[in-house]
Amino acid sequence: MLGGWNLTQTFSLSTNQAVQLDKVAKLERSVEKLIETMDALKDKEEEIMEQHKKLFEALEDNSSGTNSYNY
């Protein structure tokens, strides 16, 4: 026994630490996947916003043309 600790307690702490480190690693991988997903969604959102901008510009150009009808 070393300073009130026995081999079983030391092994238990070591095992617990290994389990906690594994959980941290899994959480880090999950966070990385979420960041990748968020980046992809942000890219899609920017693309959609650009498409909307072009659509509204086309509608404005069309409505201000001489061939349009106003009711």
Residue frames relative to the residue before (quaternion, step in Angstrom):
aa qw qx qy qz dx dy dz
M 1.0000 0.0000 0.0000 0.0000 0.00 0.00 0.00
L 0.1502 -0.8034 0.5749 0.0390 3.55 -0.89 0.99
G 0.8437 -0.1188 0.0427 0.5217 3.57 -0.46 1.22
G 0.7259 -0.4234 0.2391 0.4864 3.59 0.99 0.71
W 0.6288 0.5055 -0.3378 0.4847 3.58 1.27 -0.03
N 0.1750 -0.7605 0.6114 0.1313 3.52 -1.04 0.74
L 0.7208 -0.4593 0.3045 0.4204 3.55 -1.28 0.24
T 0.6230 0.5478 -0.3424 0.4410 3.60 1.03 -0.73
Q 0.6630 0.4946 -0.3089 0.4694 3.58 0.92 -0.86
T 0.6438 0.5206 -0.3151 0.4639 3.57 0.98 -0.84
F 0.6527 0.5026 -0.3057 0.4774 3.58 0.97 -0.87
S 0.6398 0.5312 -0.3222 0.4524 3.58 0.98 -0.86
L 0.6634 0.4930 -0.3034 0.4741 3.59 0.93 -0.87
S 0.6471 0.5235 -0.3121 0.4579 3.56 0.97 -0.86
T 0.6520 0.5051 -0.3020 0.4782 3.57 0.98 -0.88
N 0.6520 0.5138 -0.3087 0.4643 3.56 0.93 -0.92
Q 0.6458 0.5140 -0.3201 0.4650 3.58 0.97 -0.81
A 0.6447 0.5169 -0.3205 0.4631 3.59 0.96 -0.83
V 0.6418 0.5149 -0.3170 0.4716 3.58 0.99 -0.84
Q 0.6714 0.4965 -0.2990 0.4619 3.58 0.91 -0.91
L 0.6416 0.5151 -0.3227 0.4679 3.60 1.00 -0.78
D 0.6292 0.5213 -0.3292 0.4733 3.58 1.06 -0.73
K 0.6448 0.5138 -0.3175 0.4684 3.58 0.99 -0.83
V 0.6380 0.5191 -0.3243 0.4672 3.58 0.99 -0.82
A 0.6482 0.5183 -0.3182 0.4582 3.59 0.94 -0.87
K 0.6509 0.5057 -0.3155 0.4701 3.60 0.98 -0.83
L 0.6492 0.5083 -0.3174 0.4685 3.58 0.98 -0.83
E 0.6360 0.5245 -0.3305 0.4595 3.59 0.99 -0.78
R 0.6474 0.5004 -0.3208 0.4770 3.60 0.99 -0.78
S 0.6366 0.5245 -0.3279 0.4606 3.58 1.01 -0.79
V 0.6468 0.5131 -0.3145 0.4685 3.56 0.98 -0.85
E 0.6393 0.5223 -0.3277 0.4595 3.60 0.95 -0.82
K 0.6543 0.5004 -0.3144 0.4720 3.59 0.97 -0.83
L 0.6499 0.5121 -0.3184 0.4626 3.58 0.98 -0.82
I 0.6333 0.5220 -0.3306 0.4660 3.58 1.00 -0.78
E 0.6444 0.5109 -0.3196 0.4707 3.59 0.97 -0.83
T 0.6483 0.5132 -0.3097 0.4695 3.58 0.98 -0.86
M 0.6627 0.5010 -0.3049 0.4657 3.58 0.93 -0.89
D 0.6333 0.5229 -0.3317 0.4642 3.60 1.00 -0.77
A 0.6522 0.5077 -0.3124 0.4684 3.57 0.97 -0.86
L 0.6587 0.5003 -0.3080 0.4701 3.59 0.97 -0.84
K 0.6255 0.5305 -0.3355 0.4634 3.57 1.04 -0.75
D 0.6399 0.5187 -0.3214 0.4671 3.58 0.99 -0.82
K 0.6580 0.4992 -0.3072 0.4728 3.58 0.97 -0.87
E 0.6392 0.5295 -0.3273 0.4517 3.56 0.99 -0.84
E 0.6493 0.5083 -0.3145 0.4702 3.58 0.97 -0.85
E 0.6370 0.5244 -0.3232 0.4634 3.57 1.02 -0.80
I 0.6548 0.5039 -0.3067 0.4726 3.58 0.96 -0.87
M 0.6431 0.5184 -0.3266 0.4594 3.58 0.95 -0.84
E 0.6473 0.5091 -0.3145 0.4721 3.59 1.00 -0.81
Q 0.6354 0.5179 -0.3277 0.4698 3.60 1.00 -0.78
H 0.6473 0.5095 -0.3188 0.4688 3.60 0.97 -0.83
K 0.6300 0.5352 -0.3316 0.4546 3.56 0.98 -0.84
K 0.6728 0.4867 -0.2927 0.4742 3.58 0.91 -0.93
L 0.6294 0.5357 -0.3318 0.4548 3.58 1.02 -0.79
F 0.6874 0.4720 -0.2897 0.4699 3.58 0.85 -0.95
E 0.6183 0.5259 -0.3455 0.4709 3.59 1.06 -0.67
A 0.6548 0.5024 -0.3118 0.4707 3.58 0.97 -0.84
L 0.6504 0.5072 -0.3164 0.4687 3.58 0.99 -0.80
E 0.6520 0.5017 -0.3166 0.4722 3.58 0.97 -0.80
D 0.6438 0.5126 -0.3210 0.4687 3.58 0.96 -0.83
N 0.6694 0.5021 -0.2905 0.4641 3.56 0.98 -0.88
S 0.7015 0.4679 -0.2857 0.4553 3.59 0.91 -0.83
S 0.6979 0.4411 -0.2884 0.4849 3.60 1.12 -0.43
G 0.4843 0.6759 -0.4256 0.3570 3.59 1.28 0.00
T 0.5921 -0.5978 0.4122 0.3496 3.55 -1.24 0.40
N 0.6670 0.5139 -0.3063 0.4441 3.58 1.15 -0.41
S 0.5499 0.6224 -0.4106 0.3765 3.58 1.20 0.05
Y 0.3355 -0.7166 0.5778 0.1999 3.52 -1.25 0.48
N 0.1482 -0.7655 0.6202 0.0859 3.55 -1.02 0.82
Y 0.2114 -0.7884 0.5677 0.1069 3.55 -0.85 0.96
